Amino acid sequence: MIHVVGLGLNAKHPGPEAERIIREAALVGGGRRLLERLNIPVERRLSFTTTADFAARLKTAARACVVADGDPLLFGIGATLLRYFPAAELTFHPNVSAMQAACARFGLPWHDCRAVSLHGREDPAPLFAALTHANLVAAYTGPGSGPGEIARLALDRGVTGWRMHVAEVLGQPAERLATLSLDEAAGRTWQEPNMVLLERMASPSLPLCLGLQGAGLAHQDGLMTKLPVRATALSLLRLEPGGVLWDLGAGSGAVSLEAARLMTSGRIVSVERKPERFEDIRLNIVRTGAWMVEAVLDTVENFLDGASDQNPDRIFLGGGATSDVLERCRERLAPGGRLVATAVLLSTLDILRHGLERPGWDFAIHQLMHHVSAPLGGDLRLVPDNPVFLVEARKPEA
């Protein structure tokens, strides 16, 4: 049995039970700084190196414990150990986390708080997903991802309606608390370690929901995917919470916005080549608070050639499919991923069909005929929209 001990905010006073476990352990594992603060003798220390080596050394010890800051199961070493040991072989001893302590300092209930860690991570997608779906976000920081950097990331994305609480060196004599705007936070330097809380102060002007109406969104005439097409396309994409969606030829970004309502985490990239439509997308992100949508001004061809990020597991191709674009989409889509493309012209449908038949992908063609009621002579008539084809395809796993 391996005991995993959370030390809270003050490692020098872990409490009687934690002290007993640490004292009786033949091997005490943890970060080098923490082991030094606990004055663990060198012959009983196991400093963290690589996860595999650390776990292998623990397995050889007769009586081992692992110590961690805060709570080991909240962005701590607990999740790492569970990849190498069955839960039955680990006994966790929780303690007050930095998130709990920071919320207590600022008087913020944390039962609905969304916690993310930016420590040692370059991808800010979890932060923007949290800002899209939560009213309170706790961000674990690290070198290069402190309060100033987080504020600048948010401002670059256009985030409004939020303020930042920063707790520096929590639990230490030099502890300092600050509540300020994102602009103010971006211009200051901060002591490490620190903890960031982001609090929503104003709701978006347009609630983020399915079935967004054109009257509430900025869009060019005729360049917004119709509501029934959006609904069908999103169902065919079969979006997963933590996936990556590329919305290519995004127009107003309506598909991206509704996808953000369905995806609780992950990343959405909305690509549009026309500057005026790109500005519409940015404005619609602000109106709905769909901060997890990243608007990109570029042609689809250039984006597919130059995007070096993680390949998507979902692609929505909103119009203008060419053989070249389809081929590049096939290449960039992750194995097992899904592609959904729209076509109004039969020539476009032909490109999609043959471009998916040749590599042997499974695909299906759907035709949508949508009618909506309109008044006529004191009664109602049904007015048809132009028929639209939706092609859904799945990339083979191999």
Secondary structure, 3 states (H helix, E strand, C coil): CEEEEECECCCCCCCHHHHHHHHHCCEEEECHHHHHHCCCCHHHEEECCCHHHHHHHHHHCCCEEEEECECCCCCCHHHHHCCCCCHHHEEEECCCCHHHHHHHHHCCCCCCCEEEECCCCCCCHHHHHHHHHCCEEEEECCCCCCHHHHHHHHHHHCCCCEEEEEEECCCCCCCEEEEEEHHHHHCCCCCCCEEEEEEECCCCCCCCCCCCCHHHCCCCCCCCCCHHHHHHHHHHHCCCCCCEEEEECCCCCHHHHHHHHHCCCCEEEEEECCHHHHHHHHHHHHHHCCCCEEEEECCHHHHHHHCCCCCCCEEEECCCCCHHHHHHHHHHCCCCCEEEEEECCHHHHHHHHHHHHCCCCEEEEEEECCEEEEEECCEEEEEECCCEEEEEEECCCC
